[in-house]
């Protein structure tokens, strides 16, 4: 028999990207957002487990999926030893009484057409636990307990009549009226003023002690997590990168991303300076997350084995293009970025096709068509003859240009230029990226930049915690 209230194993939740009908037909596979990708944790009875990370990392999606407000893509969710991963809604109804959520935005989570008292009493009516009269009495009792006083006076008030702090207390009361065992607190103080936050957190701790609650506490504020959580898990781009005892993680963070987050917490002492390691660049696209460690493109201590891939070279070219002159020189040799192709662990940089360039070819074709149209207006037969003769001449010139290109080894020369340029670019790139390239070769009119297959390091046991990093 396990002592865990909630167990989550390898949880995944993906969202398909909405596309226009024509684009869906053209694309072979529908892109998906990897909101949650392989998250695992256990919550012991009476524990406050913090889920910490920046906006968009998948924290809220984890909380909603664990409560089955969202259907998981894969993985396992157990509540008190029972697998509820794919239990039908009708069978899940009784379990829902023991699992509740405190939503992030109290303004949006309260029905503006229902009074505060009705909103708080409504769960009892929905589950058929109490009559309307008993539900009202229970609502008044819980309102007094969470600090919504005088309860009789506030019972008939509407959300618009309450302050932000009062609304948050009402949301907490609604979650607590069913006497749950497990509560997901999704940024419960993010919408409140600093003066109100401490009171709400104190209220949550009091309710935990009184009812033996287990909290999944979701926040982006590490200072709040340090104050209230027993253990914390740091999330980045849909994955947990570090999990362990809250005090130990704050005392000695292991993962570079955790260090960066802790470095961003201000210290109220001008004489104490904290070393800050601000991650470079932007958070990668969750539709196409990086291979290997997902933090490696922004990591200040990345190594060649962190999971570098062809897309990192394209990102490097985009970064170089911020300098207009450098970007123009790169494009003059490598060609436009759209010409590059990714094939697994290989970046393919093809030389320009032999023959006429695309732009002159189109201009000459338009000129022939314009001349033919002018003649067609006068003598149709002459116009048709001009168009057919002109296009035939273009085709012949293009074929001759191709033969000339092959005869003079133009493609070979251009391929050598591309290889020399990409080797030069990689030589000036950050050392981890340049050293991750296995080889740069020529073949069939293109340059191949080969990387080793990227491997997700997974969570590794490091002292008293688990860390997703190749440094350990």
FENZILIN-V273402 format. One record per helix or strand of 2 or more residues. SS is the DSSP state (alpha for helix, beta for strand). FROM is the first residue (numbers start at 1). LEN is the number of residues. If there is no record, write none. Layout:
ss->(SS:SS)
from->(FROM:FROM)
len->(LEN:LEN)
//
This chain:
ss->(beta:alpha:beta:beta:alpha:beta:beta:alpha:beta:alpha:alpha:alpha:alpha:alpha:alpha:beta:alpha:beta:alpha:beta:beta:alpha:alpha:alpha:alpha:alpha:alpha:beta:beta:alpha:alpha:alpha:alpha:beta:beta:beta:beta)
from->(4:21:32:48:59:74:82:89:99:106:116:132:151:159:164:182:194:214:222:231:239:246:256:296:310:324:337:341:346:358:380:410:431:437:446:460:465)
len->(13:6:13:5:8:6:2:8:4:4:11:14:5:3:13:5:18:6:7:6:7:6:8:3:11:11:3:3:5:21:28:19:6:7:6:3:3)
//
